[in-house]
Amino acid sequence: MQTYDLAISWCWKYDADFVFQIDSQCVKRGLSPYLINFHNLFETITRMEKGELNFKIFFDRASDQEEDFEQLVDMMKEQGARMINDMDRATWATDKATMHLEFLSNGIYVPYTIILPPWDDSPELDSTYLDKVGKPFVIKPACGGSGDGVVLDAHTIDDIQSARQQFHYDKYLVQEKISPVILNGKRAWFRVFHICGEVLPCWWDDQTKITDTLSSSDIEQKIYADINRIMRKIARISQLDLFSTEIALIPQNKLLVIDHVNDQVDLRKKSAHLDGIPDEVVDRIVLNLVDWVEKTVRPLPKSTSLPHAK
């Protein structure tokens, strides 16, 4: 049987650079990576079924997009591979309605939000729900991603009803629209990454979708520290290894978590894509991930203390 330290499944063409960078770093460390794409998916599954392949850690970047990879995830679980972002945990943590309530109960500030049941369960809606949200407001499906189904400038109950029918099986959030303060000429909206215990904050303009690096010298130390504190709390709640969150600063130096937990993080580099992530942030994510893989598959031996001389 061949055993590999890390398997990565992926199917989005724009993931290639990120996946190949992880692969290269693993090889440099003497780790054994194994990449799984459409071209070798069924060969890999067949060899796993025959007991010819085994994997210590599995990083799934495909099953949320392609059903063909779901069997691979199940087989990795049966083998006992350590999952980076366990699928069941990620499904729970990326439900915006669930996380909204979790954040409230854990002292994390979020915009005023109304959670609505799926259209299939309760198509009728009382307009009095809108009294405290203000106008315009934002409408989001609870389990959507990549902005699918999000309405940023809604005004009426008809807007809500129309949006709810797009993903009629999903819960919906009706949320007050947030305008951040301006810091150093920039909208104080942050896209923050968490990777295996490290927090990497970035500027993120919610209007242009442009991301820039953020250092501790760019903003007040307390705000920077609070962003880190919030992200570590979210990591404890979600129990995910790699995710991103959007946080906005509003007057009175109050930080609100706007977009709760994004699991399949878009990690295209800014050098190749205008709306990508700063290269140095992606590089840091790769290094942290490979560091974690190395520590997991090669744990340091427990130190043995020598007896004291008499």
C-alpha beads as a LAMMPS data file, in Angstrom:
LAMMPS data file: protein, C-alpha beads

310 atoms
309 bonds

1 atom types
1 bond types

-500.0 500.0 xlo xhi
-500.0 500.0 ylo yhi
-500.0 500.0 zlo zhi

Masses

1 110.0

Atoms # bond

1 1 1 0.000 0.000 0.000
2 1 1 1.206 3.507 -0.858
3 1 1 0.654 6.129 1.848
4 1 1 0.679 9.857 1.109
5 1 1 0.888 12.689 3.632
6 1 1 -1.593 15.025 1.918
7 1 1 -4.271 14.558 -0.734
8 1 1 -5.896 17.591 -2.368
9 1 1 -8.975 17.298 -4.551
10 1 1 -9.843 20.244 -6.799
11 1 1 -11.921 20.941 -9.890
12 1 1 -12.027 24.752 -10.340
13 1 1 -9.480 25.781 -12.956
14 1 1 -8.569 28.919 -10.999
15 1 1 -7.514 26.753 -8.045
16 1 1 -4.625 25.320 -10.049
17 1 1 -1.957 27.841 -8.986
18 1 1 -2.908 27.533 -5.306
19 1 1 -2.928 23.728 -5.405
20 1 1 0.351 23.500 -7.320
21 1 1 1.992 25.908 -4.865
22 1 1 0.988 23.654 -1.964
23 1 1 2.278 20.655 -3.902
24 1 1 5.645 22.364 -4.504
25 1 1 6.040 23.367 -0.841
26 1 1 5.249 19.837 0.311
27 1 1 7.903 18.371 -1.995
28 1 1 10.477 20.888 -0.688
29 1 1 9.767 19.685 2.868
30 1 1 10.076 16.024 1.920
31 1 1 6.319 15.517 2.330
32 1 1 4.338 13.395 -0.120
33 1 1 1.439 15.247 -1.807
34 1 1 -1.154 13.626 -4.077
35 1 1 -3.362 15.759 -6.334
36 1 1 -6.815 14.548 -7.386
37 1 1 -8.647 16.093 -10.323
38 1 1 -11.124 14.796 -12.887
39 1 1 -8.341 13.038 -14.815
40 1 1 -7.471 10.654 -11.948
41 1 1 -10.532 10.763 -9.672
42 1 1 -11.980 7.369 -10.525
43 1 1 -8.551 5.731 -10.724
44 1 1 -7.863 7.033 -7.199
45 1 1 -11.194 5.746 -5.870
46 1 1 -10.601 2.330 -7.460
47 1 1 -7.118 2.061 -5.952
48 1 1 -8.452 3.096 -2.544
49 1 1 -11.151 0.407 -2.794
50 1 1 -8.451 -2.180 -3.564
51 1 1 -6.436 -1.054 -0.543
52 1 1 -3.575 0.274 -2.682
53 1 1 -3.728 3.900 -1.530
54 1 1 -3.908 5.537 1.889
55 1 1 -3.858 9.199 2.886
56 1 1 -3.041 10.848 6.223
57 1 1 -4.625 14.277 5.519
58 1 1 -7.265 15.292 2.991
59 1 1 -7.990 18.799 1.698
60 1 1 -11.266 18.849 -0.254
61 1 1 -11.676 21.709 -2.743
62 1 1 -14.106 19.935 -5.073
63 1 1 -17.092 18.136 -3.559
64 1 1 -19.057 21.342 -2.963
65 1 1 -19.008 21.933 -6.727
66 1 1 -19.008 18.447 -8.255
67 1 1 -21.014 15.495 -6.940
68 1 1 -18.514 13.079 -8.496
69 1 1 -16.101 13.906 -5.662
70 1 1 -18.531 13.066 -2.850
71 1 1 -17.633 9.365 -2.926
72 1 1 -13.982 10.333 -2.521
73 1 1 -14.826 12.329 0.613
74 1 1 -16.718 9.348 2.060
75 1 1 -13.805 7.016 1.365
76 1 1 -11.320 9.412 2.967
77 1 1 -13.484 9.442 6.096
78 1 1 -13.657 5.631 6.118
79 1 1 -9.868 5.483 5.895
80 1 1 -9.590 7.848 8.848
81 1 1 -7.834 10.671 6.988
82 1 1 -7.626 13.934 8.932
83 1 1 -9.855 16.413 7.105
84 1 1 -8.923 20.041 6.525
85 1 1 -12.363 21.604 7.052
86 1 1 -14.426 18.515 7.786
87 1 1 -17.390 18.537 5.383
88 1 1 -20.063 18.015 8.064
89 1 1 -18.604 20.751 10.237
90 1 1 -18.270 23.093 7.256
91 1 1 -21.912 22.528 6.280
92 1 1 -22.973 23.564 9.789
93 1 1 -20.573 26.512 10.045
94 1 1 -21.407 28.049 6.660
95 1 1 -25.136 28.264 7.417
96 1 1 -25.489 32.020 7.939
97 1 1 -28.672 31.671 9.994
98 1 1 -27.039 29.199 12.377
99 1 1 -23.868 31.275 12.702
100 1 1 -25.845 34.471 13.287
101 1 1 -27.393 32.926 16.387
102 1 1 -24.078 31.390 17.486
103 1 1 -22.345 34.763 17.187
104 1 1 -25.040 36.541 19.172
105 1 1 -24.773 34.006 21.968
106 1 1 -20.976 34.367 22.005
107 1 1 -20.859 38.163 22.171
108 1 1 -19.906 38.794 18.534
109 1 1 -21.597 41.865 17.061
110 1 1 -23.628 41.336 13.883
111 1 1 -26.027 43.593 11.922
112 1 1 -29.684 43.592 12.932
113 1 1 -31.078 40.577 11.115
114 1 1 -34.388 38.791 10.617
115 1 1 -34.162 35.071 9.854
116 1 1 -36.956 33.782 7.634
117 1 1 -37.967 30.145 7.088
118 1 1 -37.707 28.592 3.615
119 1 1 -40.374 29.622 1.119
120 1 1 -41.384 25.953 0.864
121 1 1 -42.214 25.881 4.589
122 1 1 -43.810 29.300 4.981
123 1 1 -44.501 31.349 1.841
124 1 1 -46.493 34.065 3.647
125 1 1 -44.662 37.001 5.219
126 1 1 -45.737 39.769 7.593
127 1 1 -44.474 43.194 6.484
128 1 1 -44.149 44.362 10.103
129 1 1 -40.908 42.341 10.193
130 1 1 -39.243 45.153 8.261
131 1 1 -39.820 47.928 10.796
132 1 1 -36.398 47.646 12.501
133 1 1 -34.264 46.745 9.487
134 1 1 -34.441 50.099 7.722
135 1 1 -34.178 50.771 3.991
136 1 1 -32.441 49.777 1.878
137 1 1 -31.691 46.371 3.353
138 1 1 -29.797 43.243 2.319
139 1 1 -31.316 39.832 1.539
140 1 1 -29.162 36.681 1.734
141 1 1 -29.860 32.949 1.418
142 1 1 -28.570 31.218 4.553
143 1 1 -26.488 28.621 2.740
144 1 1 -25.526 30.502 -0.393
145 1 1 -22.013 31.314 -1.503
146 1 1 -20.133 33.534 -3.977
147 1 1 -22.857 36.162 -3.699
148 1 1 -25.489 33.893 -5.264
149 1 1 -28.987 35.085 -4.429
150 1 1 -27.805 38.152 -2.495
151 1 1 -29.781 41.396 -2.955
152 1 1 -27.863 44.431 -1.705
153 1 1 -30.431 47.206 -2.187
154 1 1 -33.837 45.778 -1.327
155 1 1 -36.696 48.074 -0.287
156 1 1 -39.962 46.154 -0.175
157 1 1 -41.569 42.960 0.998
158 1 1 -41.971 42.057 -2.670
159 1 1 -38.189 42.137 -3.004
160 1 1 -37.944 39.638 -0.151
161 1 1 -40.614 37.337 -1.557
162 1 1 -38.999 37.345 -4.971
163 1 1 -35.577 36.558 -3.493
164 1 1 -36.917 33.750 -1.288
165 1 1 -38.282 31.923 -4.319
166 1 1 -34.863 31.716 -5.983
167 1 1 -33.638 29.195 -3.383
168 1 1 -37.078 28.194 -2.133
169 1 1 -35.712 25.369 0.060
170 1 1 -33.306 27.629 2.000
171 1 1 -33.703 29.972 4.961
172 1 1 -33.142 33.672 4.275
173 1 1 -31.603 36.547 6.196
174 1 1 -33.004 40.067 5.915
175 1 1 -30.252 42.319 7.230
176 1 1 -29.721 46.018 7.818
177 1 1 -27.381 47.573 5.262
178 1 1 -24.064 48.574 6.785
179 1 1 -21.959 51.575 5.759
180 1 1 -18.429 51.446 7.188
181 1 1 -16.421 54.422 8.371
182 1 1 -13.584 55.754 6.219
183 1 1 -10.024 55.138 7.428
184 1 1 -7.056 56.627 5.569
185 1 1 -9.289 57.192 2.560
186 1 1 -10.501 53.568 2.523
187 1 1 -13.783 51.975 3.453
188 1 1 -13.158 50.183 6.752
189 1 1 -14.367 46.827 5.500
190 1 1 -12.048 43.896 6.096
191 1 1 -11.750 40.445 4.617
192 1 1 -9.998 38.313 7.194
193 1 1 -8.516 34.858 6.697
194 1 1 -7.932 32.189 9.305
195 1 1 -5.517 29.392 8.483
196 1 1 -4.550 26.755 11.028
197 1 1 -4.457 29.183 13.940
198 1 1 -3.100 32.304 12.197
199 1 1 -5.228 35.357 11.408
200 1 1 -4.479 37.318 8.214
201 1 1 -6.549 40.545 7.895
202 1 1 -6.930 42.440 4.599
203 1 1 -8.631 45.581 3.430
204 1 1 -11.607 44.629 1.258
205 1 1 -13.681 47.224 -0.536
206 1 1 -17.247 45.923 -0.551
207 1 1 -18.053 48.099 -3.572
208 1 1 -15.069 47.516 -5.879
209 1 1 -14.281 44.004 -4.519
210 1 1 -10.580 44.918 -4.402
211 1 1 -8.440 43.379 -1.650
212 1 1 -5.240 44.913 -0.239
213 1 1 -2.844 43.957 2.518
214 1 1 -3.538 45.322 5.985
215 1 1 -0.806 45.819 8.552
216 1 1 -1.092 46.668 12.218
217 1 1 0.259 50.156 11.462
218 1 1 -2.613 50.945 9.065
219 1 1 -5.267 51.226 11.771
220 1 1 -5.530 51.695 15.531
221 1 1 -3.844 48.909 17.480
222 1 1 -7.024 48.196 19.429
223 1 1 -9.068 47.736 16.252
224 1 1 -6.415 45.463 14.760
225 1 1 -6.277 43.429 17.965
226 1 1 -10.080 43.203 18.122
227 1 1 -10.215 41.853 14.560
228 1 1 -7.786 39.125 15.593
229 1 1 -9.788 38.398 18.750
230 1 1 -13.050 38.098 16.820
231 1 1 -11.509 35.743 14.257
232 1 1 -10.061 33.472 16.922
233 1 1 -13.457 33.313 18.590
234 1 1 -15.087 32.428 15.250
235 1 1 -12.446 29.728 14.731
236 1 1 -13.328 28.205 18.107
237 1 1 -17.027 28.262 17.247
238 1 1 -16.716 26.924 13.688
239 1 1 -13.791 24.535 14.350
240 1 1 -12.638 25.068 10.769
241 1 1 -9.000 25.209 9.712
242 1 1 -9.281 27.541 6.714
243 1 1 -12.012 30.113 6.257
244 1 1 -12.607 33.820 5.706
245 1 1 -14.948 36.343 7.285
246 1 1 -15.977 39.903 6.422
247 1 1 -15.858 42.475 9.217
248 1 1 -16.824 46.161 8.987
249 1 1 -15.983 49.048 11.293
250 1 1 -18.887 51.400 12.008
251 1 1 -18.987 54.602 14.116
252 1 1 -18.021 54.348 17.800
253 1 1 -15.226 51.953 16.723
254 1 1 -17.642 49.024 16.672
255 1 1 -16.750 45.969 14.591
256 1 1 -19.604 44.018 12.992
257 1 1 -19.268 40.610 11.378
258 1 1 -21.047 41.007 8.053
259 1 1 -20.379 37.746 6.229
260 1 1 -20.060 34.952 8.733
261 1 1 -17.956 31.963 7.626
262 1 1 -16.792 31.321 4.064
263 1 1 -15.438 27.802 3.725
264 1 1 -14.253 27.384 0.124
265 1 1 -12.134 30.507 0.058
266 1 1 -11.291 32.031 -3.329
267 1 1 -7.481 32.169 -3.327
268 1 1 -6.646 33.522 -6.762
269 1 1 -3.618 35.805 -6.599
270 1 1 -3.931 39.515 -7.202
271 1 1 -0.937 39.482 -9.551
272 1 1 -3.029 37.406 -11.977
273 1 1 -6.557 38.634 -11.144
274 1 1 -7.543 42.212 -10.304
275 1 1 -10.060 41.045 -7.681
276 1 1 -7.718 38.389 -6.291
277 1 1 -6.020 38.112 -2.907
278 1 1 -2.645 39.848 -2.340
279 1 1 0.102 37.425 -3.326
280 1 1 1.854 37.643 0.043
281 1 1 -1.366 36.648 1.833
282 1 1 -1.854 33.594 -0.390
283 1 1 1.821 32.696 0.089
284 1 1 1.368 32.904 3.859
285 1 1 -1.735 30.716 3.719
286 1 1 0.192 28.097 1.744
287 1 1 3.133 28.147 4.172
288 1 1 0.875 27.899 7.208
289 1 1 -1.044 25.021 5.683
290 1 1 2.097 23.079 4.817
291 1 1 3.587 23.869 8.256
292 1 1 0.464 22.378 9.837
293 1 1 0.614 19.288 7.600
294 1 1 4.254 18.749 8.501
295 1 1 3.608 19.084 12.239
296 1 1 0.629 16.747 11.995
297 1 1 2.365 13.933 10.100
298 1 1 5.714 14.417 11.859
299 1 1 4.907 15.291 15.461
300 1 1 7.917 16.244 17.556
301 1 1 8.920 13.532 20.023
302 1 1 8.181 14.253 23.646
303 1 1 11.284 15.576 25.350
304 1 1 12.785 13.325 27.972
305 1 1 14.426 15.103 30.877
306 1 1 17.698 13.752 32.215
307 1 1 17.826 12.807 35.913
308 1 1 19.355 15.401 38.181
309 1 1 22.880 14.671 39.330
310 1 1 23.112 13.782 42.986

Bonds

1 1 1 2
2 1 2 3
3 1 3 4
4 1 4 5
5 1 5 6
6 1 6 7
7 1 7 8
8 1 8 9
9 1 9 10
10 1 10 11
11 1 11 12
12 1 12 13
13 1 13 14
14 1 14 15
15 1 15 16
16 1 16 17
17 1 17 18
18 1 18 19
19 1 19 20
20 1 20 21
21 1 21 22
22 1 22 23
23 1 23 24
24 1 24 25
25 1 25 26
26 1 26 27
27 1 27 28
28 1 28 29
29 1 29 30
30 1 30 31
31 1 31 32
32 1 32 33
33 1 33 34
34 1 34 35
35 1 35 36
36 1 36 37
37 1 37 38
38 1 38 39
39 1 39 40
40 1 40 41
41 1 41 42
42 1 42 43
43 1 43 44
44 1 44 45
45 1 45 46
46 1 46 47
47 1 47 48
48 1 48 49
49 1 49 50
50 1 50 51
51 1 51 52
52 1 52 53
53 1 53 54
54 1 54 55
55 1 55 56
56 1 56 57
57 1 57 58
58 1 58 59
59 1 59 60
60 1 60 61
61 1 61 62
62 1 62 63
63 1 63 64
64 1 64 65
65 1 65 66
66 1 66 67
67 1 67 68
68 1 68 69
69 1 69 70
70 1 70 71
71 1 71 72
72 1 72 73
73 1 73 74
74 1 74 75
75 1 75 76
76 1 76 77
77 1 77 78
78 1 78 79
79 1 79 80
80 1 80 81
81 1 81 82
82 1 82 83
83 1 83 84
84 1 84 85
85 1 85 86
86 1 86 87
87 1 87 88
88 1 88 89
89 1 89 90
90 1 90 91
91 1 91 92
92 1 92 93
93 1 93 94
94 1 94 95
95 1 95 96
96 1 96 97
97 1 97 98
98 1 98 99
99 1 99 100
100 1 100 101
101 1 101 102
102 1 102 103
103 1 103 104
104 1 104 105
105 1 105 106
106 1 106 107
107 1 107 108
108 1 108 109
109 1 109 110
110 1 110 111
111 1 111 112
112 1 112 113
113 1 113 114
114 1 114 115
115 1 115 116
116 1 116 117
117 1 117 118
118 1 118 119
119 1 119 120
120 1 120 121
121 1 121 122
122 1 122 123
123 1 123 124
124 1 124 125
125 1 125 126
126 1 126 127
127 1 127 128
128 1 128 129
129 1 129 130
130 1 130 131
131 1 131 132
132 1 132 133
133 1 133 134
134 1 134 135
135 1 135 136
136 1 136 137
137 1 137 138
138 1 138 139
139 1 139 140
140 1 140 141
141 1 141 142
142 1 142 143
143 1 143 144
144 1 144 145
145 1 145 146
146 1 146 147
147 1 147 148
148 1 148 149
149 1 149 150
150 1 150 151
151 1 151 152
152 1 152 153
153 1 153 154
154 1 154 155
155 1 155 156
156 1 156 157
157 1 157 158
158 1 158 159
159 1 159 160
160 1 160 161
161 1 161 162
162 1 162 163
163 1 163 164
164 1 164 165
165 1 165 166
166 1 166 167
167 1 167 168
168 1 168 169
169 1 169 170
170 1 170 171
171 1 171 172
172 1 172 173
173 1 173 174
174 1 174 175
175 1 175 176
176 1 176 177
177 1 177 178
178 1 178 179
179 1 179 180
180 1 180 181
181 1 181 182
182 1 182 183
183 1 183 184
184 1 184 185
185 1 185 186
186 1 186 187
187 1 187 188
188 1 188 189
189 1 189 190
190 1 190 191
191 1 191 192
192 1 192 193
193 1 193 194
194 1 194 195
195 1 195 196
196 1 196 197
197 1 197 198
198 1 198 199
199 1 199 200
200 1 200 201
201 1 201 202
202 1 202 203
203 1 203 204
204 1 204 205
205 1 205 206
206 1 206 207
207 1 207 208
208 1 208 209
209 1 209 210
210 1 210 211
211 1 211 212
212 1 212 213
213 1 213 214
214 1 214 215
215 1 215 216
216 1 216 217
217 1 217 218
218 1 218 219
219 1 219 220
220 1 220 221
221 1 221 222
222 1 222 223
223 1 223 224
224 1 224 225
225 1 225 226
226 1 226 227
227 1 227 228
228 1 228 229
229 1 229 230
230 1 230 231
231 1 231 232
232 1 232 233
233 1 233 234
234 1 234 235
235 1 235 236
236 1 236 237
237 1 237 238
238 1 238 239
239 1 239 240
240 1 240 241
241 1 241 242
242 1 242 243
243 1 243 244
244 1 244 245
245 1 245 246
246 1 246 247
247 1 247 248
248 1 248 249
249 1 249 250
250 1 250 251
251 1 251 252
252 1 252 253
253 1 253 254
254 1 254 255
255 1 255 256
256 1 256 257
257 1 257 258
258 1 258 259
259 1 259 260
260 1 260 261
261 1 261 262
262 1 262 263
263 1 263 264
264 1 264 265
265 1 265 266
266 1 266 267
267 1 267 268
268 1 268 269
269 1 269 270
270 1 270 271
271 1 271 272
272 1 272 273
273 1 273 274
274 1 274 275
275 1 275 276
276 1 276 277
277 1 277 278
278 1 278 279
279 1 279 280
280 1 280 281
281 1 281 282
282 1 282 283
283 1 283 284
284 1 284 285
285 1 285 286
286 1 286 287
287 1 287 288
288 1 288 289
289 1 289 290
290 1 290 291
291 1 291 292
292 1 292 293
293 1 293 294
294 1 294 295
295 1 295 296
296 1 296 297
297 1 297 298
298 1 298 299
299 1 299 300
300 1 300 301
301 1 301 302
302 1 302 303
303 1 303 304
304 1 304 305
305 1 305 306
306 1 306 307
307 1 307 308
308 1 308 309
309 1 309 310
